[in-house]
Amino acid sequence: MGIFSVKSAWEGIRKAAPAVSWASLVWNKDLPSRLSTLAWCWAHGKLPADDKIQKKQIYLPSRSDLCGSSEESFNHLFLDCRYSSEMWDRAAVMLNVVWTNQPTVVDVIKWWKNKVRGWSLKRPWMIGLVVIIEAIWKERNGRCYEGKASCPSLVVNTAIKDVSFIYNGMKISPSSATDLVLAKRLLLSICPSSALSTLEVYWCKAPRPWVKLNVDGCSLGNPGRVGGGGIFGDHNGKMIFLFGFFMGIATNFQAEI
């Protein structure tokens, strides 16, 4: 007999859809549920911008509250508006990357996921997209319903504080000067890394009458110029023969094996 759970019942009756590319960004365990829900609506293009409301046969005059220069549409609000474009630019500079305008939501998601490969502080980067989306949406609603307006730099700084609040108590151990600068920009708590200790490695002689062979390989770049070599030594530790050779262009993994 199995063990019943609500999850097992749900998995039994639901029709599972194929996994989507943005799932790891939206359903991130570090995000509060309200932000995940907002991001899910954004990824599906379901946030109620003026063009979405008009499709429901609700006709209303439309003007972008962020820039005031054109009608409001979902793509204009998050991708084309000069205000939101400036927000993306400022956020990218804060995160030490260069923002390039993307034509669709799918392209934004692909760009964001590709950039994470170059980050060692991956967790703050992964939630950064959703935090910026919320900041744009909140600014739009503040202007539309409350008559309150803020400049892009102030909104981005507020978004950075949101990231810091989400990771309150999380200790970051920077592995490079770049990581240290980014952690300070994101107002993250920095935990000093422990000092490196010296590890003494001993070379043991071969037992009589054995001969010992030590080999190693390395690459200058990955991939890069690869070479290898070795030393034969007797039971007294005396070198008998040594060799080395160039293996062309390969990876560091190939050099080691």
Buried (B, 14 or more C-beta within 10 A) or exposed (E): EEEEEEEEEEEEEEEEEEEBEBEEBBEBEBBBEEBBEBBBBBBEBEBEBBBBBBEEEEEEEBEBBBBEEEEBBBBBBBBBBEBBBBBBBBBBEBBEBEBEEBEEBBEBBBBBBEBBEEBEBEBBBBBBBBBBBBBBBBBBEBBBEEEEEBEBEEBBBBBBEBBBEBBEEEEBEBEEEEBBEBBEBBBBEEEEEEEEEEEEEEEEEBEEEEEBEEEEBEBEEEBEBBBBBBBBBBEEEEEEEEEEEEEEEBBBEBBEE
